[in-house]
Amino acid sequence: MLLLATPAFAQGDSVTTALGIVEDFHSETIELVNGVEDSASVESFVKKCIKERDRTLGELGSLRWIESPGERRFERVSRIVDSYMTGRIDSLKGLKKKLNGRDRKYMEKVITSLVLLKKKQLEELGGSLKAETYRKKELKPVPIIDRSPFEKGRPGEEGIWYR
């Protein structure tokens, strides 16, 4: 059941993909940070993460109703997601400064892992641009003058026009 909720199975618009990316990034961050032994620092960090995630999800959700699909909405969505992930990574760097030796080394690994995850997820979000900017094929315009299907050439050439 959890497999169906991942962004890979989404319909392809950037907002849906971004909502899944933010959730995945948040859960990965919390899971990795819980490996730190200094629980006091981690608890305040987790509370800030939850507030920031909720704010970002709300902003993305409202963007779905405000902006129509297209490049402009995609750019706004990608900017929001990128700033969210960059903010979480920067806050982890600040948390790393507060930790002791062993936790500090672990936090360096966590930051490296999240930077790679950020890169992968931004590429995934970039794949939704094609679905976001999809345009229907426009039908050929119907000619004003009907011609016989047996006629060849354009009007003004020999044929029914010279009768």
VOMILO-314921 format. One record per residue: residue number from 1; residue in one letter; x negated, y, z of N, C-alpha, C in turn. Coordinates in steps of 0.001 Angstrom, whole numbers, plus 500000, padded with zeros to 6 digits. Example, Ala and Ser with C-alpha at 12.3 -4.5 7.8 and 13.67 -1.06 7.14 Angstrom:
<kolnus>
+-----+------+--------+--------+--------+--------+---------+--------+--------+--------+--------+
| pos | code |  neast | nnorth |    nup | caeast | canorth |   caup |  ceast | cnorth |    cup |
+-----+------+--------+--------+--------+--------+---------+--------+--------+--------+--------+
|   1 |    A | 486810 | 494310 | 507800 | 487700 |  495500 | 507800 | 486800 | 496700 | 507800 |
|   2 |    S | 487150 | 497750 | 507080 | 486330 |  498940 | 507140 | 487100 | 500030 | 507870 |
+-----+------+--------+--------+--------+--------+---------+--------+--------+--------+--------+
</kolnus>
This chain:
<kolnus>
+-----+------+--------+--------+--------+--------+---------+--------+--------+--------+--------+
| pos | code |  neast | nnorth |    nup | caeast | canorth |   caup |  ceast | cnorth |    cup |
+-----+------+--------+--------+--------+--------+---------+--------+--------+--------+--------+
|   1 |    M | 499179 | 498808 | 500000 | 500000 |  500000 | 500000 | 499136 | 501254 | 500000 |
|   2 |    L | 498021 | 501221 | 500693 | 497135 |  502377 | 500743 | 496515 | 502642 | 499389 |
|   3 |    L | 496318 | 501616 | 498605 | 495715 |  501751 | 497289 | 496569 | 502617 | 496376 |
|   4 |    L | 497881 | 502547 | 496495 | 498757 |  503327 | 495646 | 498755 | 504809 | 495988 |
|   5 |    A | 498293 | 505173 | 497145 | 498305 |  506569 | 497561 | 497044 | 507308 | 497155 |
|   6 |    T | 496088 | 506647 | 496537 | 494852 |  507317 | 496158 | 495076 | 508181 | 494934 |
|   7 |    P | 494245 | 509215 | 494738 | 494430 |  510131 | 493620 | 494235 | 509485 | 492261 |
|   8 |    A | 493566 | 508345 | 492192 | 493346 |  507705 | 490901 | 494662 | 507268 | 490267 |
|   9 |    F | 495688 | 507041 | 491075 | 496964 |  506599 | 490555 | 497946 | 507759 | 490401 |
|  10 |    A | 497490 | 508967 | 490599 | 498358 |  510130 | 490482 | 498681 | 510379 | 489006 |
|  11 |    Q | 499658 | 511199 | 488787 | 500095 |  511455 | 487422 | 499110 | 512293 | 486642 |
|  12 |    G | 498167 | 512916 | 487272 | 497133 |  513595 | 486519 | 497073 | 515094 | 486671 |
|  13 |    D | 498060 | 515733 | 487273 | 497925 |  517176 | 487395 | 496908 | 517516 | 488473 |
|  14 |    S | 496338 | 518700 | 488380 | 495230 |  519069 | 489251 | 495634 | 519214 | 490705 |
|  15 |    V | 496850 | 519648 | 490974 | 497277 |  519836 | 492364 | 497398 | 518492 | 493074 |
|  16 |    T | 498014 | 517521 | 492416 | 498156 |  516193 | 493017 | 496789 | 515572 | 493260 |
|  17 |    T | 495916 | 515687 | 492279 | 494560 |  515153 | 492419 | 493826 | 515861 | 493551 |
|  18 |    A | 493958 | 517177 | 493640 | 493275 |  517951 | 494671 | 493776 | 517596 | 496069 |
|  19 |    L | 495073 | 517373 | 496216 | 495612 |  516993 | 497524 | 495002 | 515667 | 497985 |
|  20 |    G | 494893 | 514727 | 497089 | 494264 |  513451 | 497429 | 492791 | 513600 | 497750 |
|  21 |    I | 492107 | 514461 | 497015 | 490683 |  514677 | 497246 | 490443 | 515292 | 498614 |
|  22 |    V | 491251 | 516276 | 498979 | 491091 |  516923 | 500285 | 491334 | 515913 | 501406 |
|  23 |    E | 492375 | 515093 | 501263 | 492647 |  514073 | 502277 | 491491 | 513071 | 502383 |
|  24 |    D | 490998 | 512608 | 501246 | 489889 |  511647 | 501251 | 488631 | 512241 | 501866 |
|  25 |    F | 488327 | 513478 | 501487 | 487125 |  514132 | 502007 | 487233 | 514328 | 503518 |
|  26 |    H | 488422 | 514721 | 503967 | 488634 |  514932 | 505403 | 488464 | 513625 | 506171 |
|  27 |    S | 489105 | 512565 | 505698 | 489014 |  511296 | 506424 | 487588 | 510751 | 506412 |
|  28 |    E | 486876 | 510921 | 505318 | 485475 |  510474 | 505252 | 484616 | 511285 | 506218 |
|  29 |    T | 484855 | 512586 | 506279 | 484089 |  513445 | 507196 | 484320 | 513035 | 508645 |
|  30 |    I | 485565 | 512849 | 509027 | 485896 |  512480 | 510408 | 485301 | 511119 | 510750 |
|  31 |    E | 485402 | 510186 | 509828 | 484867 |  508849 | 510068 | 483353 | 508886 | 510276 |
|  32 |    L | 482659 | 509668 | 509468 | 481202 |  509743 | 509598 | 480782 | 510507 | 510854 |
|  33 |    V | 481499 | 511552 | 511190 | 481139 |  512374 | 512350 | 481391 | 511628 | 513655 |
|  34 |    N | 482323 | 510702 | 513656 | 482594 |  509950 | 514884 | 481427 | 509051 | 515285 |
|  35 |    G | 480429 | 508887 | 514442 | 479233 |  508123 | 514788 | 478253 | 508889 | 515659 |
|  36 |    V | 478503 | 510166 | 515871 | 477633 |  511002 | 516706 | 477951 | 510736 | 518170 |
|  37 |    E | 476914 | 510654 | 518993 | 477104 |  510339 | 520413 | 477548 | 511530 | 521247 |
|  38 |    D | 477203 | 512740 | 520842 | 477569 |  513952 | 521584 | 479047 | 514261 | 521311 |
|  39 |    S | 479924 | 513741 | 522161 | 481361 |  513814 | 521904 | 481943 | 515212 | 522090 |
|  40 |    A | 481342 | 516052 | 522933 | 481887 |  517391 | 523168 | 481809 | 518237 | 521895 |
|  41 |    S | 480686 | 518178 | 521228 | 480531 |  518942 | 519985 | 481435 | 518392 | 518896 |
|  42 |    V | 481575 | 517096 | 518851 | 482363 |  516448 | 517804 | 483847 | 516768 | 517956 |
|  43 |    E | 484349 | 516804 | 519188 | 485769 |  517079 | 519404 | 486167 | 518454 | 518887 |
|  44 |    S | 485370 | 519469 | 519184 | 485699 |  520810 | 518694 | 485571 | 520872 | 517177 |
|  45 |    F | 484602 | 520148 | 516626 | 484438 |  520111 | 515175 | 485649 | 519455 | 514518 |
|  46 |    V | 486137 | 518362 | 515078 | 487287 |  517644 | 514513 | 488536 | 518518 | 514546 |
|  47 |    K | 488735 | 519269 | 515634 | 489895 |  520163 | 515721 | 489843 | 521226 | 514626 |
|  48 |    K | 488651 | 521788 | 514394 | 488508 |  522788 | 513333 | 488739 | 522160 | 511963 |
|  49 |    C | 488279 | 520935 | 511793 | 488469 |  520230 | 510518 | 489944 | 520017 | 510225 |
|  50 |    I | 490692 | 519638 | 511245 | 492120 |  519381 | 511050 | 492849 | 520671 | 510679 |
|  51 |    K | 492528 | 521766 | 511355 | 493153 |  523049 | 511027 | 492817 | 523476 | 509601 |
|  52 |    E | 491568 | 523326 | 509221 | 491136 |  523723 | 507885 | 491782 | 522838 | 506806 |
|  53 |    R | 491889 | 521543 | 507079 | 492541 |  520640 | 506130 | 494003 | 521017 | 505941 |
|  54 |    D | 494704 | 521265 | 507045 | 496118 |  521630 | 506958 | 496313 | 522939 | 506206 |
|  55 |    R | 495426 | 523903 | 506435 | 495512 |  525179 | 505730 | 495291 | 524980 | 504229 |
|  56 |    T | 494311 | 524167 | 503874 | 494003 |  523920 | 502466 | 495127 | 523161 | 501781 |
|  57 |    L | 495682 | 522150 | 502463 | 496795 |  521399 | 501884 | 498015 | 522294 | 501674 |
|  58 |    G | 498261 | 523184 | 502613 | 499372 |  524125 | 502461 | 499169 | 525075 | 501292 |
|  59 |    E | 497948 | 525550 | 501148 | 497629 |  526458 | 500047 | 497789 | 525748 | 498698 |
|  60 |    L | 497314 | 524509 | 498622 | 497453 |  523750 | 497378 | 498915 | 523420 | 497088 |
|  61 |    G | 499662 | 523077 | 498123 | 501076 |  522771 | 497932 | 501867 | 523967 | 497433 |
|  62 |    S | 501577 | 525138 | 497967 | 502286 |  526333 | 497511 | 501849 | 526733 | 496105 |
|  63 |    L | 500618 | 526416 | 495760 | 500122 |  526742 | 494425 | 500876 | 525968 | 493347 |
|  64 |    R | 501330 | 524781 | 493694 | 502106 |  523978 | 492737 | 503371 | 524715 | 492323 |
|  65 |    W | 503969 | 525460 | 493249 | 505223 |  526149 | 492945 | 505008 | 527542 | 492392 |
|  66 |    I | 503867 | 528137 | 492679 | 503597 |  529508 | 492245 | 503072 | 529564 | 490816 |
|  67 |    E | 502109 | 528710 | 490516 | 501443 |  528732 | 489210 | 502012 | 527668 | 488288 |
|  68 |    S | 502137 | 528013 | 487034 | 502544 |  527008 | 486048 | 501301 | 526240 | 485608 |
|  69 |    P | 501464 | 525002 | 485169 | 500307 |  524214 | 484748 | 499534 | 524904 | 483627 |
|  70 |    G | 498235 | 524800 | 483728 | 497373 |  525407 | 482715 | 495972 | 525607 | 483273 |
|  71 |    E | 495155 | 526252 | 482484 | 493761 |  526462 | 482896 | 493652 | 527358 | 484124 |
|  72 |    R | 494515 | 528351 | 484192 | 494452 |  529277 | 485337 | 494708 | 528544 | 486653 |
|  73 |    R | 495750 | 527694 | 486675 | 496048 |  526932 | 487886 | 494914 | 525960 | 488195 |
|  74 |    F | 494378 | 525323 | 487173 | 493270 |  524394 | 487384 | 492078 | 525107 | 488003 |
|  75 |    E | 491749 | 526288 | 487517 | 490621 |  527058 | 488064 | 490857 | 527414 | 489527 |
|  76 |    R | 492059 | 527827 | 489862 | 492365 |  528164 | 491254 | 492281 | 526945 | 492153 |
|  77 |    V | 492805 | 525813 | 491667 | 492773 |  524580 | 492450 | 491328 | 524148 | 492675 |
|  78 |    S | 490527 | 524165 | 491626 | 489139 |  523721 | 491779 | 488362 | 524663 | 492695 |
|  79 |    R | 488668 | 525950 | 492663 | 488005 |  526905 | 493560 | 488380 | 526629 | 495019 |
|  80 |    I | 489648 | 526331 | 495267 | 490106 |  526039 | 496628 | 489454 | 524768 | 497163 |
|  81 |    V | 489435 | 523718 | 496338 | 488856 |  522439 | 496765 | 487354 | 522575 | 496989 |
|  82 |    D | 486680 | 523272 | 496091 | 485237 |  523454 | 496229 | 484900 | 524245 | 497488 |
|  83 |    S | 485651 | 525305 | 497758 | 485367 |  526097 | 498959 | 485673 | 525302 | 500229 |
|  84 |    Y | 486706 | 524447 | 500194 | 487016 |  523612 | 501350 | 485854 | 522665 | 501648 |
|  85 |    M | 485397 | 521958 | 500630 | 484326 |  520987 | 500848 | 483011 | 521673 | 501216 |
|  86 |    T | 482726 | 522792 | 500597 | 481513 |  523537 | 500940 | 481582 | 524030 | 502383 |
|  87 |    G | 482747 | 524496 | 502814 | 482917 |  524941 | 504198 | 482714 | 523822 | 505200 |
|  88 |    R | 483240 | 522649 | 504899 | 483049 |  521500 | 505803 | 481575 | 521096 | 505870 |
|  89 |    I | 480885 | 521110 | 504755 | 479463 |  520749 | 504753 | 478645 | 521797 | 505497 |
|  90 |    D | 478973 | 523079 | 505320 | 478269 |  524133 | 506048 | 478509 | 524039 | 507552 |
|  91 |    S | 479739 | 523685 | 507941 | 480020 |  523555 | 509373 | 479278 | 522348 | 509955 |
|  92 |    L | 479082 | 521299 | 509159 | 478279 |  520164 | 509619 | 476814 | 520562 | 509804 |
|  93 |    K | 476328 | 521437 | 508955 | 474948 |  521919 | 509109 | 474815 | 522719 | 510399 |
|  94 |    G | 475856 | 523498 | 510728 | 475852 |  524225 | 511997 | 475931 | 523280 | 513182 |
|  95 |    L | 476722 | 522226 | 513054 | 476824 |  521224 | 514113 | 475504 | 520491 | 514298 |
|  96 |    K | 474796 | 520255 | 513213 | 473511 |  519549 | 513272 | 472503 | 520307 | 514137 |
|  97 |    K | 472551 | 521632 | 514090 | 471614 |  522450 | 514882 | 471843 | 522292 | 516385 |
|  98 |    K | 473072 | 521948 | 516776 | 473403 |  521800 | 518191 | 473038 | 520433 | 518753 |
|  99 |    L | 472739 | 519468 | 517893 | 472518 |  518094 | 518331 | 471052 | 517811 | 518641 |
| 100 |    N | 470846 | 516700 | 519371 | 469476 |  516296 | 519716 | 468872 | 515477 | 518568 |
| 101 |    G | 467687 | 514920 | 518760 | 466893 |  514263 | 517729 | 467579 | 513148 | 516959 |
| 102 |    R | 468073 | 512134 | 517653 | 468662 |  510983 | 516969 | 469960 | 511353 | 516257 |
| 103 |    D | 470788 | 512133 | 516934 | 472028 |  512577 | 516306 | 471753 | 513515 | 515135 |
| 104 |    R | 470694 | 514294 | 515246 | 470326 |  515221 | 514169 | 469949 | 514446 | 512899 |
| 105 |    K | 469190 | 513376 | 513058 | 468805 |  512559 | 511896 | 470041 | 511897 | 511280 |
| 106 |    Y | 470929 | 511421 | 512139 | 472165 |  510820 | 511643 | 472989 | 511855 | 510883 |
| 107 |    M | 473040 | 513070 | 511403 | 473821 |  514128 | 510770 | 473238 | 514497 | 509405 |
| 108 |    E | 471927 | 514408 | 509248 | 471322 |  514662 | 507935 | 471821 | 513641 | 506915 |
| 109 |    K | 471937 | 512383 | 507331 | 472455 |  511339 | 506443 | 473920 | 511596 | 506106 |
| 110 |    V | 474674 | 512035 | 507102 | 476093 |  512341 | 506885 | 476231 | 513468 | 505867 |
| 111 |    I | 475446 | 514513 | 506008 | 475517 |  515661 | 505103 | 475152 | 515237 | 503686 |
| 112 |    T | 474107 | 514430 | 503554 | 473714 |  513944 | 502227 | 474827 | 513115 | 501600 |
| 113 |    S | 475446 | 512262 | 502393 | 476542 |  511431 | 501904 | 477719 | 512287 | 501448 |
| 114 |    L | 478045 | 513319 | 502207 | 479183 |  514170 | 501858 | 478892 | 515048 | 500645 |
| 115 |    V | 477643 | 515448 | 500462 | 477295 |  516220 | 499265 | 477493 | 515356 | 498014 |
| 116 |    L | 477099 | 514095 | 498088 | 477309 |  513193 | 496956 | 478796 | 512942 | 496714 |
| 117 |    L | 479551 | 512792 | 497798 | 480996 |  512606 | 497679 | 481647 | 513833 | 497051 |
| 118 |    K | 481197 | 515012 | 497443 | 481725 |  516254 | 496885 | 481500 | 516299 | 495381 |
| 119 |    K | 480311 | 515949 | 494961 | 479990 |  515969 | 493537 | 480899 | 515000 | 492771 |
| 120 |    K | 481073 | 513802 | 493304 | 481902 |  512788 | 492651 | 483363 | 513233 | 492572 |
| 121 |    Q | 483850 | 513809 | 493656 | 485258 |  514207 | 493678 | 485527 | 515432 | 492810 |
| 122 |    L | 484570 | 516333 | 492687 | 484755 |  517470 | 491789 | 484778 | 517008 | 490334 |
| 123 |    E | 484004 | 515978 | 490017 | 484064 |  515409 | 488668 | 485425 | 514780 | 488419 |
| 124 |    E | 485956 | 514110 | 489428 | 487291 |  513512 | 489312 | 488344 | 514595 | 489097 |
| 125 |    L | 488204 | 515699 | 489815 | 489135 |  516815 | 489650 | 489005 | 517412 | 488252 |
| 126 |    G | 487793 | 517470 | 487748 | 487589 |  517982 | 486396 | 488297 | 517150 | 485345 |
| 127 |    G | 488477 | 515868 | 485603 | 489201 |  515008 | 484683 | 490679 | 515342 | 484580 |
| 128 |    S | 491207 | 516035 | 485556 | 492629 |  516390 | 485517 | 492883 | 517628 | 484658 |
| 129 |    L | 491823 | 518285 | 484196 | 492000 |  519475 | 483351 | 492701 | 519107 | 482053 |
| 130 |    K | 492372 | 517943 | 481502 | 492991 |  517529 | 480245 | 494504 | 517391 | 480403 |
| 131 |    A | 494943 | 516793 | 481491 | 496379 |  516646 | 481728 | 497019 | 517991 | 482071 |
| 132 |    E | 496252 | 518856 | 482699 | 496779 |  520160 | 483116 | 497025 | 521070 | 481908 |
| 133 |    T | 496196 | 520960 | 480900 | 496299 |  521864 | 479752 | 496958 | 521198 | 478545 |
| 134 |    Y | 497639 | 520097 | 478788 | 498305 |  519380 | 477698 | 499368 | 520263 | 477064 |
| 135 |    R | 499367 | 520302 | 475784 | 500389 |  521048 | 475054 | 501073 | 520104 | 474070 |
| 136 |    K | 502358 | 520282 | 473903 | 503088 |  519468 | 472944 | 502693 | 519881 | 471532 |
| 137 |    K | 502714 | 518890 | 470621 | 502499 |  519205 | 469217 | 503715 | 519978 | 468728 |
| 138 |    E | 503440 | 521061 | 468039 | 504551 |  521821 | 467488 | 504917 | 521220 | 466144 |
| 139 |    L | 506197 | 521152 | 465874 | 506670 |  520613 | 464615 | 506368 | 521576 | 463478 |
| 140 |    K | 506205 | 521013 | 462287 | 506002 |  521842 | 461112 | 507247 | 522698 | 460890 |
| 141 |    P | 507080 | 523935 | 460504 | 508264 |  524749 | 460257 | 509028 | 524242 | 459030 |
| 142 |    V | 510310 | 524384 | 459083 | 511153 |  523963 | 457974 | 511110 | 525056 | 456913 |
| 143 |    P | 510890 | 524683 | 455625 | 510823 |  525716 | 454586 | 512176 | 526388 | 454378 |
| 144 |    I | 512138 | 527624 | 453949 | 513367 |  528380 | 453736 | 514079 | 527888 | 452473 |
| 145 |    I | 513305 | 527562 | 451442 | 513879 |  527128 | 450175 | 513770 | 525615 | 450095 |
| 146 |    D | 514876 | 524959 | 449895 | 514863 |  523513 | 449719 | 514461 | 523188 | 448285 |
| 147 |    R | 513598 | 522199 | 448143 | 513178 |  521766 | 446819 | 513596 | 520336 | 446604 |
| 148 |    S | 513696 | 519980 | 445372 | 514042 |  518614 | 445015 | 512882 | 517701 | 445409 |
| 149 |    P | 513154 | 516518 | 445956 | 512073 |  515617 | 446318 | 511307 | 515106 | 445100 |
| 150 |    F | 511877 | 515273 | 443883 | 511220 |  514802 | 442673 | 510306 | 515870 | 442073 |
| 151 |    E | 510396 | 517062 | 442585 | 509609 |  518168 | 442078 | 508211 | 518141 | 442657 |
| 152 |    K | 507254 | 518522 | 441857 | 505882 |  518623 | 442337 | 505433 | 520049 | 442121 |
| 153 |    G | 504531 | 520503 | 442955 | 504032 |  521865 | 442800 | 504764 | 522834 | 443698 |
| 154 |    R | 504389 | 524082 | 443548 | 504968 |  525135 | 444375 | 506011 | 525914 | 443599 |
| 155 |    P | 506825 | 526687 | 444287 | 507778 |  527528 | 443559 | 507021 | 528481 | 442636 |
| 156 |    G | 507567 | 528699 | 441456 | 506897 |  529547 | 440481 | 506230 | 528726 | 439407 |
| 157 |    E | 506028 | 527471 | 439660 | 505485 |  526575 | 438654 | 506651 | 525948 | 437918 |
| 158 |    E | 506354 | 525189 | 436870 | 507427 |  524585 | 436090 | 508267 | 523674 | 436955 |
| 159 |    G | 509509 | 523553 | 436591 | 510410 |  522704 | 437332 | 511770 | 523321 | 437410 |
| 160 |    I | 512426 | 523123 | 438499 | 513793 |  523630 | 438658 | 513840 | 525151 | 438615 |
| 161 |    W | 512758 | 525813 | 438886 | 512730 |  527275 | 438944 | 512847 | 527908 | 437566 |
| 162 |    Y | 512561 | 527160 | 436497 | 512616 |  527730 | 435161 | 513851 | 527278 | 434377 |
| 163 |    R | 514896 | 526872 | 434968 | 516117 |  526469 | 434266 | 516926 | 527642 | 433853 |
+-----+------+--------+--------+--------+--------+---------+--------+--------+--------+--------+
</kolnus>
